[in-house]
Amino acid sequence: MAQNLSVVVWSKEGCSYCNEVKEYLTEQNIAYKTVDVTNHDEFRDILEMKYGVRHVPVVEIGEGTVYRGVTEVGLEYLKAALEPANV
């Protein structure tokens, strides 16, 4: 894995898709931080400004100053986004 890779999972309590993403990252030994949007509409406002969505999970993957937000639901989209980082 790229040493400077940063992964942030925007999620909420009780979200099965969010849990699936976190489980996959854990299985792949990919460290990540979580932003819990449960009871925080202001965090959803941030997602809407950044990516045009209010749903979770959203996974931000970055290295250096280049970040990509994975807003599509499904592990196939996350896996495809992680490929360029050799993860």
Secondary structure, DSSP 8 states (H G I E B T S, - for coil): --TTEEEEEEE-TT-HHHHHHHHHHHHTT---EEEE-TT-HHHHHHHHHHHS---S-EEEEEETTEEEEE-SSSHHHHHHHHGGGT-
